Amino acid sequence: MARVGLLGIWLVCVLCAAITLPWMLISILVGSPRAWTIAKGYDRVGNASTGGDDSEYMSERAQRVRKEGRRWACILCRLLDKVDPGHCDKY
C-alpha cells in the first residue's frame, strides 16, 4: 500500500516538473524573481535525491563535506566560485 501511495506522489511530482520547468523559463525571459525561487527548489530536490537533506542546498552540503576532503564537494565549490566567488563559503 505504501508503494502505491508513493507512486501517486511520484506522478504528482512528474506533473509539477512538467509545469515548473516551462514556468521557470518564462520567469527567466520576463525577468521575474520567481525563477530564483524555482531554481532554489530544484537545488534542494537535487540535494535530497543525491543523499543530502531536503532542507539543505547543494552548496551548503558541499561546504560542509568539503572540510572532510570529499572530492565532489571540492570540485563543485570550485565551479561555483567561477560564477559567484566564495559561494560555498557563504554557508
Rosetta silent file (secondary structure, phi, psi, omega in degrees, C-alpha in Angstrom):
SEQUENCE: MARVGLLGIWLVCVLCAAITLPWMLISILVGSPRAWTIAKGYDRVGNASTGGDDSEYMSERAQRVRKEGRRWACILCRLLDKVDPGHCDKY
SCORE:     score description
SCORE:     0.000 S_00000001
   1 L     0.000  -40.771 -179.867    0.000    0.000    0.000 S_00000001
   2 H   -62.682  -36.126  179.105    2.819    2.439    0.816 S_00000001
   3 H   -65.901  -36.774  178.744    4.334    1.842   -2.634 S_00000001
   4 H   -64.926  -41.933  177.422    1.035    2.694   -4.299 S_00000001
   5 H   -62.793  -43.314  178.482    0.908    5.951   -2.338 S_00000001
   6 H   -66.020  -34.682  176.434    4.481    6.791   -3.285 S_00000001
   7 H   -64.050  -39.922  175.845    3.700    6.036   -6.914 S_00000001
   8 H   -62.491  -42.929  177.315    0.852    8.534   -6.727 S_00000001
   9 H   -63.031  -41.063  178.565    3.188   11.124   -5.220 S_00000001
  10 H   -58.982  -43.753  179.293    5.710   10.404   -7.983 S_00000001
  11 H   -62.115  -39.485  176.974    3.059   11.071  -10.625 S_00000001
  12 H   -64.117  -40.405  178.501    2.213   14.387   -8.968 S_00000001
  13 H   -63.742  -39.352  176.864    5.947   15.275   -8.961 S_00000001
  14 H   -61.973  -44.410  177.824    6.187   14.485  -12.672 S_00000001
  15 H   -62.419  -43.320  178.609    3.237   16.782  -13.317 S_00000001
  16 H   -60.703  -43.172  179.055    4.802   19.503  -11.175 S_00000001
  17 H   -63.149  -39.736 -179.624    8.081   19.255  -13.096 S_00000001
  18 H   -64.644  -28.278  177.665    6.200   19.471  -16.402 S_00000001
  19 H   -87.897  -41.657 -171.985    4.607   22.713  -15.213 S_00000001
  20 H   -70.876  -41.233 -178.442    7.532   24.152  -13.270 S_00000001
  21 H   -61.960  -48.491  175.506   10.296   23.898  -15.879 S_00000001
  22 H   -63.892  -36.444  179.363    8.444   25.932  -18.543 S_00000001
  23 H   -63.592  -38.795  177.396    7.276   28.346  -15.841 S_00000001
  24 H   -64.143  -43.726  178.647   10.895   28.854  -14.763 S_00000001
  25 H   -60.411  -45.175  177.841   11.943   29.538  -18.363 S_00000001
  26 H   -61.239  -41.951  178.936    9.157   32.090  -18.776 S_00000001
  27 H   -61.355  -40.121  177.567   10.184   33.702  -15.470 S_00000001
  28 H   -63.995  -46.592 -176.110   13.775   33.982  -16.693 S_00000001
  29 H   -64.526  -33.406 -179.769   12.705   35.504  -20.010 S_00000001
  30 H   -94.759   -1.108  177.112   10.488   38.138  -18.394 S_00000001
  31 L    78.620   25.430 -179.831   12.961   38.880  -15.593 S_00000001
  32 L   -80.264  138.325  176.441   10.791   37.616  -12.756 S_00000001
  33 L   -67.653  -11.113  178.365   12.455   36.829   -9.414 S_00000001
  34 H   -60.687  -27.593  178.971   10.268   33.716   -9.299 S_00000001
  35 H   -58.008  -41.100  178.550   12.919   31.982  -11.435 S_00000001
  36 H   -66.575  -37.963  178.652   15.332   32.044   -8.458 S_00000001
  37 H   -61.984  -44.318  179.100   12.658   30.636   -6.157 S_00000001
  38 H   -65.661  -43.909  179.653   12.074   27.759   -8.548 S_00000001
  39 H   -59.704  -40.675  179.296   15.828   27.208   -9.012 S_00000001
  40 H   -65.962  -34.850  175.953   16.316   27.008   -5.237 S_00000001
  41 H   -64.072  -44.063  177.148   13.555   24.407   -5.036 S_00000001
  42 H   -65.000  -34.598  177.508   15.262   22.293   -7.678 S_00000001
  43 H   -59.446  -46.895  179.857   18.555   22.741   -5.832 S_00000001
  44 H   -67.421  -37.796  176.878   17.046   21.209   -2.692 S_00000001
  45 H   -62.951  -44.882  178.407   15.390   18.413   -4.674 S_00000001
  46 H   -60.557  -40.517  178.928   18.729   17.635   -6.310 S_00000001
  47 H   -64.869  -45.245 -179.749   20.424   17.582   -2.938 S_00000001
  48 H   -64.787  -37.795 -176.916   17.807   15.252   -1.450 S_00000001
  49 H   -74.588  -13.674  176.674   17.921   12.914   -4.444 S_00000001
  50 L  -105.920   18.785  173.243   21.694   12.543   -4.093 S_00000001
  51 L    99.378    1.543  179.049   21.547   11.609   -0.422 S_00000001
  52 L   -89.581 -177.600  179.740   21.503   15.026    1.217 S_00000001
  53 L   -82.665  141.069 -176.946   18.943   16.644    3.464 S_00000001
  54 L   -72.538  -10.590  178.430   15.871   18.110    1.764 S_00000001
  55 L   -99.373   10.686 -174.229   16.182   21.335    3.752 S_00000001
  56 L  -123.587  139.139  174.686   19.743   21.984    2.574 S_00000001
  57 L   -77.372  157.170  178.713   21.076   23.442   -0.672 S_00000001
  58 H   -57.554  -41.591 -178.144   23.759   21.557   -2.598 S_00000001
  59 H   -68.575  -31.061  174.683   26.302   24.300   -1.905 S_00000001
  60 H   -64.079  -47.085  179.079   25.560   24.118    1.847 S_00000001
  61 H   -64.140  -42.286  179.752   26.180   20.399    1.783 S_00000001
  62 H   -61.724  -43.229  178.625   29.276   20.830   -0.381 S_00000001
  63 H   -60.352  -43.348 -177.921   30.713   23.391    2.028 S_00000001
  64 H   -64.335  -46.835 -175.178   30.086   21.080    4.967 S_00000001
  65 H   -87.198  -13.224  175.198   31.644   17.952    3.429 S_00000001
  66 H   -61.161  -33.580  178.909   34.414   19.807    1.608 S_00000001
  67 L   -63.779  -23.117  177.394   36.041   20.139    5.026 S_00000001
  68 L   -87.658   -1.812  179.735   36.169   16.319    5.093 S_00000001
  69 L    82.897   18.254  179.246   38.022   16.348    1.771 S_00000001
  70 L   -66.439  121.445 -173.367   35.154   14.950   -0.308 S_00000001
  71 H   -58.060  -45.908 -177.736   36.302   15.304   -3.913 S_00000001
  72 H   -59.602  -37.199 -178.158   32.883   16.053   -5.415 S_00000001
  73 H   -69.986  -40.150  177.912   32.370   18.883   -2.935 S_00000001
  74 H   -62.938  -42.747  179.872   35.757   20.453   -3.689 S_00000001
  75 H   -65.810  -46.852 -179.330   35.012   20.322   -7.426 S_00000001
  76 H   -60.572  -45.175 -179.281   31.501   21.743   -7.043 S_00000001
  77 H   -64.863  -36.571  176.256   32.703   24.613   -4.862 S_00000001
  78 H   -64.570  -41.389  178.007   35.483   25.428   -7.349 S_00000001
  79 H   -64.256  -44.553  179.408   32.938   25.501  -10.186 S_00000001
  80 H   -64.658  -33.216  177.994   30.563   27.684   -8.197 S_00000001
  81 H   -61.734  -28.952  179.057   33.443   30.039   -7.336 S_00000001
  82 H   -70.048  -30.111 -179.985   33.843   30.773  -11.052 S_00000001
  83 H   -90.416  -42.142 -176.103   30.259   32.014  -11.217 S_00000001
  84 L  -140.355   91.918 -176.131   29.964   33.500   -7.719 S_00000001
  85 L   -51.718  130.535  179.493   33.318   33.884   -5.894 S_00000001
  86 L    74.706   18.762 -174.554   33.166   32.451   -2.367 S_00000001
  87 L   -56.151  -51.858 -177.624   29.712   30.948   -2.948 S_00000001
  88 H   -65.857  -28.164 -179.216   30.165   27.859   -0.762 S_00000001
  89 H   -71.476  -11.075  179.555   31.806   29.942    1.967 S_00000001
  90 H   -74.708  -10.382 -177.226   28.561   31.867    2.432 S_00000001
  91 L  -109.311    0.000    0.000   27.099   28.872    4.253 S_00000001
